[in-house]
Amino acid sequence: MHPLRPSLLALALLGVGLAACKPQTPAPSQPAAEAAQPAATSDAATDAKLSELSRQWLDGWMPLNPVAATQIGKHDYDAKLDDLSASGRQKLVDFSKKLLTELDAIDSGKLSRENQIDAAILRNQLRSDIWNLETLQSWAWDPQVYSGLAGGAIYNLMARDFAPMPQRLRSATARMEKIPTLFTQMRENLDPARVPKIHAETVAKQNAGLLSLIDGLVMPYADQVQGEDRKKLDEAVAGLRKAVAEQQKWLDETLVPNAKGDFRLGQTLYDEKLQYSLNSSLSRAEIKQRAESELKRVRGEMYAIAQTVLKDKAGAPAMPANPTPEQQQKAIEAAMELAYADRPARDKVVDFAKQTLADATKFTREHDLVTVPNDPVKVILMPEFQRGVAVAYCDSPGPLDKGLDTYYAISPIPDDWSKEQVDSFLREYNSRMIHLLSIHEAMPGHYLEGVHSAKSYSVLRSVLRSGLFAEGWAVYTEDMMADAGYLDNDPLFRLVQLKFYLRTIANAILDQGVHVDNWTREQAMELMTKQAFQQEREASGKWVRAQLTSAQLPTYFVGAQEFFDMRKAVEAKMGDKFNAKAYHDKVLSYGAPPVRFVREMMLDEPIK
């Protein structure tokens, strides 16, 4: 999300992969950093107006986005499905414009600092919804909007035990009855001349995954409903199987052959989307400048590690103090080979991920880096309909659901991959890299951040959680763990961590390279495989992801930069009084708004 994370539909409209964590019930927090906050000078009546408007948005937005409401934890609309017809879309536009007018009439200078943040977040969401539907118009060219919505409609109901199974089965039945209508809307709305070929082909491959959800999450429990309810469920499943088959025929014979659209957004749309997605102070040009500078710096640090780990090794390449680009490349590649050699077996990736999660959790607790929640995390195989965009993601319950599990989902290695493809994958996801993946997605990354930030100033902020904050925190924790000596200060772990960070840097460069600078596949692969040392499988997958999404890949780098900047600024302000655990708990206490707002709160700066 950033990409905001309230729904699969919102993610699809923004072109965002399902690769980050949604908020969850918080654990008790330790005392946070003592960063003095100015006394509120707000007007109580103005604050009340903002609170009422936030309530109106939540109450009005959820019935217009029922699949999102289920994901958030509001279950009044579990039997409904989003209406993407022209009239359905117009309802959301009209609703958003009305609330935006009312919000703009509020004097933000009379709001409390916390409410100033909420007002800014709500304004960004309202403008984003209007822009998405009227200007970007993903509903007219991106079939992922519909496939993601159809899959989420069932998955969000069946993946967690938020209600008795018979109740969830009745809701699933009602949604299955409505999915054929969604497919009809998809065929009516999409203009093949605007649909990119890569989008059409991807959805054509994913279409059957909807039936795997039915077979895996619905039918094993069908006997828990009887009589008329069971009859309706069986009829809905039969109708859906027929609809999926018809949809597959249309995808294969009509959409894919006639898809002629350009997957590149172009500068104008990209810059506008970037603004809504990131809600950051950094411009596209500033992001590029920072990323290119960091790429050079990090490669220099990796070269220094290579000089250490390859010293006195037979056959080591030349490693002069001032290497040429070719010498630097060869030395880092040779050092990385030492890390690639240590990797799990093809069928042990998920088991090893479980072990690394336990290791990272123990280390975070023992080193007192941040308050660690006790809520459970389950490592699961990624559902089929969500595969093909990211290797892993953290999926926590919505902010309105309580006491449910967090899932750390990993995509298994496909059965049809060749030995060469598997080798490439496991070189990239070697043992140390899987440690980093568990740090990023779970502990102390997305999972921990989601638990903390669910203890938010407002429900609005929990629902409209910033992807920039979520991804930035996850990348920040990779560096934090390495600095704390994870895996006994193993230099190869630091090397792999820096390589993982290079991926973050490359993401930001790649995204605008593809969508603004018209990069070819060759340019993209050179950046990823040469400059960022990614394996062919990983880079090929990222090339696909860069075509299928936009303005989400930079969230990792931009968010991390803002976290690093904020840490330096707070350390400079607090001096010897700075305490890392207290600082981290305080940062996480604001409920995951865009990072710039957290910095303004921590440093007593005006809310902009």
Beta strands, then each sheet from edge to edge (+ up, - down):
strand 1: 377-381
strand 2: 392-395
strand 3: 406-410
sheet 1: 1+ 3+ 2-
end
